[in-house]
Amino acid sequence: MAGRAAEGTMRGGATTPLFRPDRLGGEESGPLYLRLQSLIRAGIAEGRLRTNDALPAERELATQLGVSRVTVRKALRGLVDEGVLRQRHGSGTYVGRPAERIRQPLSRLTSFTEDMTASGHVPGTRWLDRSAGPATAEEATLLGIAPGDAVTRLTRLRLVDGDPVAIERAIVPATAIPDPAKVGASLYDALAGAGMQPVRAVQRLAAVSLGESEARLLEAAPGSAAVAIERIAYLPDGSVVECTRSHYRGDACDFVAELSLSPHGAGTDAGPASPTTQASQG
Protein backbone atom coordinates (compact mmCIF):
# COMPACT_ATOMS: atom_id res chain seq x y z
CA MET A 1 0.00 0.00 0.00
CA ALA A 2 1.37 3.39 -0.97
CA GLY A 3 2.26 5.78 1.83
CA ARG A 4 1.53 9.48 2.08
CA ALA A 5 3.49 11.98 0.03
CA ALA A 6 6.48 13.57 1.72
CA GLU A 7 5.63 16.92 3.25
CA GLY A 8 7.46 19.97 4.55
CA THR A 9 7.27 21.18 8.14
CA MET A 10 4.86 23.81 9.32
CA ARG A 11 6.42 27.06 10.48
CA GLY A 12 4.16 29.96 11.29
CA GLY A 13 1.39 28.43 9.21
CA ALA A 14 3.53 28.04 6.06
CA THR A 15 4.92 24.83 4.67
CA THR A 16 8.71 24.87 4.21
CA PRO A 17 9.74 22.45 1.43
CA LEU A 18 12.38 19.92 2.39
CA PHE A 19 13.78 19.56 -1.12
CA ARG A 20 15.17 22.89 -2.22
CA PRO A 21 18.65 23.81 -3.54
CA ASP A 22 19.83 25.87 -0.55
CA ARG A 23 19.46 22.84 1.75
CA LEU A 24 22.09 20.87 -0.17
CA GLY A 25 24.98 22.99 1.13
CA GLY A 26 28.07 24.07 -0.77
CA GLU A 27 30.74 22.12 -2.62
CA GLU A 28 32.81 21.88 0.55
CA SER A 29 30.14 19.49 1.86
CA GLY A 30 31.08 16.83 -0.68
CA PRO A 31 29.60 15.37 -3.88
CA LEU A 32 26.01 16.28 -4.69
CA TYR A 33 24.65 12.74 -4.34
CA LEU A 34 26.11 12.47 -0.81
CA ARG A 35 24.63 15.84 0.11
CA LEU A 36 21.24 14.67 -1.13
CA GLN A 37 21.56 11.50 0.94
CA SER A 38 22.37 13.63 3.99
CA LEU A 39 19.33 15.82 3.30
CA ILE A 40 17.03 12.78 3.15
CA ARG A 41 18.53 11.35 6.36
CA ALA A 42 18.03 14.71 8.06
CA GLY A 43 14.41 14.81 6.87
CA ILE A 44 13.83 11.39 8.46
CA ALA A 45 15.58 12.38 11.71
CA GLU A 46 13.54 15.62 11.92
CA GLY A 47 10.27 13.79 11.31
CA ARG A 48 9.60 15.45 7.96
CA LEU A 49 9.85 12.06 6.30
CA ARG A 50 8.14 9.18 8.04
CA THR A 51 8.04 5.45 7.47
CA ASN A 52 6.24 4.61 4.19
CA ASP A 53 6.23 8.24 2.99
CA ALA A 54 6.52 8.45 -0.79
CA LEU A 55 9.38 10.57 -2.11
CA PRO A 56 8.86 12.73 -5.21
CA ALA A 57 9.70 11.06 -8.52
CA GLU A 58 13.29 11.31 -9.78
CA ARG A 59 12.44 13.95 -12.36
CA GLU A 60 10.54 16.05 -9.82
CA LEU A 61 13.35 15.80 -7.25
CA ALA A 62 15.93 16.81 -9.84
CA THR A 63 13.84 19.85 -10.81
CA GLN A 64 13.20 20.91 -7.21
CA LEU A 65 16.89 20.66 -6.27
CA GLY A 66 18.42 21.87 -9.52
CA VAL A 67 20.51 18.71 -10.00
CA SER A 68 20.64 15.98 -12.63
CA ARG A 69 18.51 12.86 -12.55
CA VAL A 70 21.74 10.84 -12.52
CA THR A 71 22.64 12.49 -9.19
CA VAL A 72 19.19 11.79 -7.77
CA ARG A 73 19.26 8.18 -8.96
CA LYS A 74 22.70 7.56 -7.43
CA ALA A 75 21.65 9.06 -4.10
CA LEU A 76 18.45 7.05 -3.92
CA ARG A 77 20.14 3.79 -4.95
CA GLY A 78 22.69 4.19 -2.14
CA LEU A 79 19.97 4.75 0.46
CA VAL A 80 17.98 1.80 -0.87
CA ASP A 81 21.04 -0.43 -0.50
CA GLU A 82 21.39 0.76 3.10
CA GLY A 83 17.72 0.07 3.85
CA VAL A 84 16.93 3.75 4.53
CA LEU A 85 14.61 3.81 1.51
CA ARG A 86 12.64 1.15 -0.32
CA GLN A 87 11.72 1.07 -3.99
CA ARG A 88 8.56 -0.69 -5.12
CA HIS A 89 8.59 -1.64 -8.76
CA GLY A 90 6.24 0.55 -10.74
CA SER A 91 5.18 2.48 -7.64
CA GLY A 92 8.01 4.70 -6.44
CA THR A 93 10.49 5.26 -3.61
CA TYR A 94 9.42 5.18 0.02
CA VAL A 95 10.97 5.74 3.43
CA GLY A 96 11.95 2.36 4.87
CA ARG A 97 10.93 0.95 8.21
CA PRO A 98 13.56 1.63 10.91
CA ALA A 99 13.12 -1.85 12.31
CA GLU A 100 15.90 -4.08 13.53
CA ARG A 101 17.53 -6.40 11.03
CA ILE A 102 16.37 -9.99 11.20
CA ARG A 103 18.89 -12.41 12.65
CA GLN A 104 19.20 -15.77 10.92
CA PRO A 105 21.30 -18.34 12.80
CA LEU A 106 23.67 -20.58 10.86
CA SER A 107 24.60 -22.97 13.65
CA ARG A 108 21.41 -25.01 14.02
CA LEU A 109 18.92 -26.74 11.74
CA THR A 110 15.58 -24.95 12.09
CA SER A 111 12.87 -23.65 9.81
CA PHE A 112 12.25 -20.06 8.77
CA THR A 113 8.96 -20.10 10.71
CA GLU A 114 10.69 -21.30 13.89
CA ASP A 115 13.45 -18.71 13.62
CA MET A 116 11.10 -15.77 13.08
CA THR A 117 8.68 -16.82 15.81
CA ALA A 118 11.51 -17.37 18.31
CA SER A 119 12.89 -13.89 17.62
CA GLY A 120 9.53 -12.21 18.24
CA HIS A 121 8.58 -11.59 14.59
CA VAL A 122 5.45 -12.64 12.74
CA PRO A 123 6.35 -14.93 9.82
CA GLY A 124 4.20 -15.07 6.72
CA THR A 125 4.11 -16.91 3.40
CA ARG A 126 2.79 -16.02 -0.02
CA TRP A 127 2.73 -19.05 -2.29
CA LEU A 128 4.10 -18.54 -5.78
CA ASP A 129 4.10 -22.19 -6.90
CA ARG A 130 3.12 -25.60 -5.49
CA SER A 131 3.48 -28.28 -8.11
CA ALA A 132 4.73 -31.79 -8.84
CA GLY A 133 6.41 -33.26 -11.88
CA PRO A 134 9.35 -35.24 -13.23
CA ALA A 135 12.82 -34.16 -12.08
CA THR A 136 15.02 -32.30 -14.52
CA ALA A 137 18.62 -33.43 -14.91
CA GLU A 138 19.79 -30.65 -12.55
CA GLU A 139 17.15 -31.44 -9.94
CA ALA A 140 17.99 -35.14 -10.11
CA THR A 141 21.68 -34.40 -9.51
CA LEU A 142 20.91 -32.16 -6.52
CA LEU A 143 18.57 -34.70 -4.91
CA GLY A 144 20.54 -37.81 -5.83
CA ILE A 145 17.67 -39.37 -7.76
CA ALA A 146 17.15 -40.46 -11.37
CA PRO A 147 16.08 -37.93 -14.02
CA GLY A 148 12.35 -38.22 -14.48
CA ASP A 149 11.66 -39.34 -10.90
CA ALA A 150 8.78 -37.43 -9.34
CA VAL A 151 9.60 -34.30 -7.32
CA THR A 152 7.57 -31.66 -5.49
CA ARG A 153 8.39 -28.00 -6.17
CA LEU A 154 7.58 -25.28 -3.65
CA THR A 155 8.21 -21.58 -4.30
CA ARG A 156 7.33 -19.08 -1.59
CA LEU A 157 7.70 -15.40 -0.85
CA ARG A 158 8.68 -15.15 2.80
CA LEU A 159 7.29 -12.27 4.85
CA VAL A 160 8.37 -10.90 8.22
CA ASP A 161 5.91 -8.62 10.00
CA GLY A 162 4.15 -8.24 6.66
CA ASP A 163 7.25 -7.21 4.67
CA PRO A 164 8.80 -9.44 1.95
CA VAL A 165 12.32 -10.52 2.88
CA ALA A 166 13.07 -13.68 0.89
CA ILE A 167 12.13 -15.85 -2.06
CA GLU A 168 12.52 -19.58 -1.43
CA ARG A 169 12.48 -22.23 -4.17
CA ALA A 170 12.49 -25.75 -2.71
CA ILE A 171 12.46 -29.17 -4.34
CA VAL A 172 11.92 -32.42 -2.46
CA PRO A 173 11.55 -36.00 -3.66
CA ALA A 174 7.90 -36.92 -4.11
CA THR A 175 8.58 -39.94 -1.90
CA ALA A 176 8.84 -37.44 0.99
CA ILE A 177 6.05 -35.00 0.01
CA PRO A 178 3.86 -36.49 -2.75
CA ASP A 179 1.15 -33.82 -2.45
CA PRO A 180 2.38 -30.19 -2.54
CA ALA A 181 -0.90 -29.02 -0.98
CA LYS A 182 0.09 -30.82 2.24
CA VAL A 183 2.80 -28.22 2.91
CA GLY A 184 1.57 -25.34 5.05
CA ALA A 185 3.60 -22.61 6.71
CA SER A 186 6.58 -24.88 7.38
CA LEU A 187 8.14 -27.40 5.01
CA TYR A 188 10.04 -28.95 7.91
CA ASP A 189 6.79 -29.56 9.80
CA ALA A 190 5.45 -31.36 6.73
CA LEU A 191 8.63 -33.43 6.44
CA ALA A 192 8.49 -34.32 10.13
CA GLY A 193 4.86 -35.38 9.75
CA ALA A 194 5.91 -37.69 6.91
CA GLY A 195 8.71 -39.20 9.01
CA MET A 196 11.29 -37.52 6.77
CA GLN A 197 12.74 -34.87 9.08
CA PRO A 198 16.30 -33.88 8.08
CA VAL A 199 19.05 -34.16 10.67
CA ARG A 200 21.72 -32.01 9.04
CA ALA A 201 22.18 -29.60 6.15
CA VAL A 202 24.93 -27.95 4.14
CA GLN A 203 24.35 -24.33 3.30
CA ARG A 204 26.26 -22.06 0.95
CA LEU A 205 25.94 -18.28 0.90
CA ALA A 206 26.95 -15.83 -1.82
CA ALA A 207 26.55 -12.09 -2.34
CA VAL A 208 24.48 -11.29 -5.45
CA SER A 209 22.43 -8.51 -7.01
CA LEU A 210 18.67 -8.84 -7.45
CA GLY A 211 17.35 -9.37 -10.93
CA GLU A 212 14.20 -7.72 -12.24
CA SER A 213 11.76 -10.46 -11.20
CA GLU A 214 13.25 -11.00 -7.73
CA ALA A 215 13.38 -7.26 -7.07
CA ARG A 216 9.71 -6.88 -8.00
CA LEU A 217 8.65 -9.58 -5.54
CA LEU A 218 10.87 -8.23 -2.75
CA GLU A 219 9.79 -4.63 -3.36
CA ALA A 220 13.39 -3.61 -3.97
CA ALA A 221 15.26 -1.90 -6.77
CA PRO A 222 16.75 -4.12 -9.50
CA GLY A 223 20.44 -4.54 -8.77
CA SER A 224 19.97 -4.19 -5.00
CA ALA A 225 22.27 -6.25 -2.79
CA ALA A 226 21.01 -9.69 -1.78
CA VAL A 227 22.24 -12.93 -0.25
CA ALA A 228 21.79 -16.10 -2.31
CA ILE A 229 21.59 -19.29 -0.26
CA GLU A 230 21.61 -22.91 -1.36
CA ARG A 231 20.71 -25.45 1.32
CA ILE A 232 20.82 -29.23 0.91
CA ALA A 233 19.32 -31.21 3.80
CA TYR A 234 19.95 -34.87 4.59
CA LEU A 235 18.16 -37.74 6.31
CA PRO A 236 19.96 -39.96 8.87
CA ASP A 237 20.87 -42.44 6.10
CA GLY A 238 22.65 -39.70 4.13
CA SER A 239 20.04 -39.33 1.39
CA VAL A 240 18.96 -35.85 0.30
CA VAL A 241 15.46 -34.83 1.35
CA GLU A 242 15.45 -31.14 0.38
CA CYS A 243 17.24 -28.61 -1.78
CA THR A 244 16.26 -24.97 -1.32
CA ARG A 245 17.61 -21.95 -3.17
CA SER A 246 16.75 -18.57 -1.66
CA HIS A 247 17.31 -14.88 -2.26
CA TYR A 248 17.25 -12.70 0.87
CA ARG A 249 17.12 -8.92 0.82
CA GLY A 250 20.59 -7.70 1.75
CA ASP A 251 19.17 -4.91 3.89
CA ALA A 252 16.85 -7.16 5.89
CA CYS A 253 18.89 -9.96 7.44
CA ASP A 254 22.03 -10.64 9.42
CA PHE A 255 23.33 -14.22 9.22
CA VAL A 256 24.97 -15.20 12.48
CA ALA A 257 27.27 -18.17 13.16
CA GLU A 258 28.60 -19.04 16.61
CA LEU A 259 32.17 -20.40 16.46
CA SER A 260 34.21 -22.28 19.03
CA LEU A 261 37.87 -23.27 19.08
CA SER A 262 38.46 -26.96 18.46
CA PRO A 263 40.47 -28.61 21.27
CA HIS A 264 42.73 -30.08 18.58
CA GLY A 265 43.35 -26.62 17.12
CA ALA A 266 44.33 -24.85 20.34
CA GLY A 267 47.70 -23.18 20.06
CA THR A 268 47.89 -23.48 16.29
CA ASP A 269 47.66 -20.78 13.67
CA ALA A 270 44.40 -20.62 11.78
CA GLY A 271 44.63 -20.29 8.03
CA PRO A 272 42.61 -17.83 5.96
CA ALA A 273 38.91 -18.41 5.64
CA SER A 274 37.73 -20.19 2.53
CA PRO A 275 35.57 -18.12 0.16
CA THR A 276 33.03 -20.97 0.23
CA THR A 277 31.14 -21.06 3.52
CA GLN A 278 29.40 -24.22 4.65
CA ALA A 279 27.05 -24.17 7.62
CA SER A 280 24.37 -26.37 9.14
CA GLN A 281 20.97 -24.73 9.27
CA GLY A 282 17.49 -25.18 7.92
For each residue, the residues with C-beta under 8 A, 3 or more apart:
1: 52
2: 54 91 92 94
3: 50 51 52 53 54 94 95
4: 7 50 52 53 54
5: 53 54 56
6: 18 43 48 49 53 54 55 56 95
7: 4 15 18 48 53
8: 15 16 17 18 48
9: 15 16 18 46 47 48
10: 13 14 15 16
11: 14 16
12:
13: 10
14: 10 11
15: 7 8 9 10
16: 8 9 10 11
17: 8 20 64
18: 6 7 8 9 23 39 43 48 49
19: 23 39 56 61 64 65
20: 17 23 64 65
21: 24 65 66
22:
23: 18 19 20 39
24: 21 29 32 35 36 39 65 67
25: 28 29 35 38
26: 29
27:
28: 25
29: 24 25 26 34 35 38
30: 34 35
31: 34 35
32: 24 35 36 67 71 75
33: 36 37 71 72 74 75 78
34: 29 30 31 37 38 75
35: 24 25 29 30 31 32 38 39
36: 24 32 33 39 40 65 67 71 72 75
37: 33 34 40 41 75 78 79
38: 25 29 34 35 41 42
39: 18 19 23 24 35 36 42 43
40: 36 37 43 44 49 55 75 79 84 85
41: 37 38 44 45 79 84
42: 38 39 45 46
43: 6 18 39 40 46 48 49
44: 40 41 47 48 49 50 84 95
45: 41 42
46: 9 42 43
47: 9 44 50
48: 6 7 8 9 18 43 44
49: 6 18 40 43 44 53 55 95
50: 3 4 44 47 53 95
51: 3 95 96 97 98
52: 1 3 4 94 95 97
53: 3 4 5 6 7 49 50 94 95
54: 2 3 4 5 6 92 93 94
55: 6 40 49 61 76 85 92 93 94 95
56: 5 6 19 60 61 64
57: 60 61 92
58: 61 62 69 72 73 76
59: 62 63 69
60: 56 57 63 64
61: 19 55 56 57 58 64 65 72
62: 58 59 65 66 67 68 69 71 72
63: 59 60 66
64: 17 19 20 56 60 61
65: 19 20 21 24 36 61 62 72
66: 21 62 63
67: 24 32 36 62 71 72
68: 62 71 72
69: 58 59 62 72 73
70: 73 74
71: 32 33 36 62 67 68 74 75
72: 33 36 58 61 62 65 67 68 69 75 76
73: 58 69 70 76 77
74: 33 70 71 77 78
75: 32 33 34 36 37 40 71 72 78 79
76: 55 58 72 73 79 80 85 87 93
77: 73 74 80 81 221 223
78: 33 37 74 75 81 82
79: 37 40 41 75 76 82 84 85
80: 76 77 83 84 85 86 87 93 220 221 224 251
81: 77 78 224 225 250 251
82: 78 79 251
83: 80 86 96 101 251 252
84: 40 41 44 79 80 95 96
85: 40 55 76 79 80 93 94 95 96
86: 80 83 93 94 95 96 219 220
87: 76 80 92 93 94 219 220 221 224
88: 91 92 94 219
89: 215 216 219 222
90: 216
91: 2 88
92: 2 54 55 57 87 88
93: 54 55 76 80 85 86 87
94: 2 3 52 53 54 55 85 86 87 88
95: 3 6 44 49 50 51 52 53 55 84 85 86
96: 51 83 84 85 86 251
97: 51 52 163
98: 51
99: 161
100:
101: 83 251 252 253 254
102: 116 119 121 160 165 252 253 254
103: 119 253 254 256
104: 115 248 253 254 255 256 281
105: 108 110 115 255 256 257 258 281
106: 203 255 256 257 279 280 281
107: 256 257 258 279 280 281
108: 105 280 281
109: 198 199 200 201 233 280 281 282
110: 105 114 115 118 188 281 282
111: 114 115 186 187 188 189 282
112: 115 116 123 158 166 168 186
113: 116 117 123 185 186 189
114: 110 111 117 118 186 188
115: 104 105 110 111 112 118 119
116: 102 112 113 119 121 122 123 160
117: 113 114 120 121 122 123
118: 110 114 115
119: 102 103 115 116
120: 117
121: 102 116 117 160 161
122: 116 117 160 161 162
123: 112 113 116 117 158 159 160 185
124: 158 159 160 162
125: 156 157 158 159 185
126: 156 157 159 164
127: 130 155 156 157
128: 155 156 157 167 217
129: 153 154 155
130: 127 152 153 154 155 180 181 183
131: 152 153 180
132: 150 151 152 153 174 178 179 180
133: 150 151 153
134: 147 148 149 150 151
135: 139 140 143 145 146 147 148 149 150 151 171
136: 139 140 147
137: 140 141 147
138: 141 142
139: 135 136 142 143 151 171 243
140: 135 136 137 143 144 145 146 147 148 149
141: 137 138 144
142: 138 139 171 232 240 243
143: 135 139 140 151 171 172 173 240 243
144: 140 141 239 240
145: 135 140 149 151 173
146: 135 140 149
147: 134 135 136 137 140
148: 134 135 140
149: 134 135 140 145 146 173 174
150: 132 133 134 135 173 174 175 178
151: 132 133 134 135 139 143 145 171 172 173 174
152: 130 131 132 171 172 173 174 176 177 178 179 180 183
153: 129 130 131 132 133 169 170 171 180
154: 129 130 168 169 170 171 172 180 183 187
155: 127 128 129 130 167 168 169 170
156: 125 126 127 128 167 168 170
157: 125 126 127 128 164 166 167 217 218
158: 112 123 124 125 164 165 166 167 168
159: 123 124 125 126 162 163 164 165
160: 102 116 121 122 123 124 163 165 252
161: 99 121 122
162: 122 124 159
163: 97 159 160 219 252
164: 126 157 158 159 217 218 219 249
165: 102 158 159 160 218 248 249 252 253
166: 112 157 158 218 246 247 248 249 252 253
167: 128 155 156 157 158 214 217 218 246 247
168: 112 154 155 156 158 244 245 246
169: 153 154 155 244 245 246
170: 153 154 155 156 187 242 243 244 245
171: 135 139 142 143 151 152 153 154 242 243 244
172: 143 151 152 154 176 177 187 191 241 242 243
173: 143 145 149 150 151 152 176 177 240 241
174: 132 149 150 151 152 177 178
175: 150 178
176: 152 172 173 191 194 196 241 242
177: 152 172 173 174 180 182 183 187 190 191 194 196
178: 132 150 152 174 175 182
179: 132 152 182
180: 130 131 132 152 153 154 177 183
181: 130
182: 177 178 179 190
183: 130 152 154 177 180 186 187 190
184: 189 190
185: 113 123 125 189
186: 111 112 113 114 183 189 190
187: 111 154 170 172 177 183 190 191 242 244
188: 110 111 114 191 192 197 198 282
189: 111 113 184 185 186 192 193
190: 177 182 183 184 186 187 193 194
191: 172 176 177 187 188 194 196 197 198 241 242
192: 188 189 195 196 197
193: 189 190
194: 176 177 190 191
195: 192
196: 176 177 191 192 235 241
197: 188 191 192 235
198: 109 188 191 201 233 234 235 241 242 282
199: 109 234 235 236
200: 109 233 234 280
201: 109 198 231 232 233 234 242 280 281 282
202: 231 232 234 278 279 280
203: 106 229 230 231 232 277 278 279 280 281
204: 229 230 231 276 277 278
205: 227 228 229 255 277 279
206: 227 228 229
207: 225 226 227 228 250
208: 225 226 227 228 247
209: 223 224 225 226
210: 214 215 218 220 221 222 223 224 225 226 247
211: 214 215 222
212: 215 216 222
213: 216 217
214: 167 210 211 217 218 220 226 247
215: 89 210 211 212 218 220 221 222 223 224
216: 89 90 212 213 219
217: 128 157 164 167 213 214
218: 157 164 165 166 167 210 214 215 224 226 247 249
219: 86 87 88 89 163 164 216
220: 80 86 87 210 214 215 224 226 249 251
221: 77 80 87 210 215 224
222: 89 210 211 212 215
223: 77 209 210 215
224: 80 81 87 209 210 215 218 220 221 249 250 251
225: 81 207 208 209 210 250 251
226: 207 208 209 210 214 218 220 247 248 249 250
227: 205 206 207 208 247 248 250 253 255
228: 205 206 207 208 245 246 247
229: 203 204 205 206 244 245 246 247 248
230: 203 204 243 244 245 246
231: 201 202 203 204 242 243 244 245 246 281 282
232: 142 201 202 203 240 242 243
233: 109 198 200 201 240 241 242 243 244 282
234: 198 199 200 201 202 238 239 240 241
235: 196 197 198 199 238 239 240 241
236: 199
237:
238: 234 235
239: 144 234 235
240: 142 143 144 173 232 233 234 235 243
241: 172 173 176 191 196 198 233 234 235
242: 170 171 172 176 187 191 198 201 231 232 233
243: 139 142 143 170 171 172 230 231 232 233 240
244: 168 169 170 171 187 229 230 231 233
245: 168 169 170 228 229 230 231
246: 166 167 168 169 228 229 230 231
247: 166 167 208 210 214 218 226 227 228 229
248: 104 165 166 226 227 229 252 253
249: 164 165 166 218 220 224 226 252 253
250: 81 207 224 225 226 227 253
251: 80 81 82 83 96 101 220 224 225
252: 83 101 102 160 163 165 166 248 249
253: 101 102 103 104 165 166 227 248 249 250
254: 101 102 103 104
255: 104 105 106 205 227
256: 103 104 105 106 107
257: 105 106 107 279
258: 105 107
259:
260:
261: 265 266
262: 265 266
263: 266
264:
265: 261 262 268 270
266: 261 262 263
267:
268: 265
269:
270: 265
271:
272:
273: 277
274: 277
275:
276: 204
277: 203 204 205 273 274
278: 202 203 204
279: 106 107 202 203 205 257
280: 106 107 108 109 200 201 202 203
281: 104 105 106 107 108 109 110 201 203 231
282: 109 110 111 188 198 201 231 233
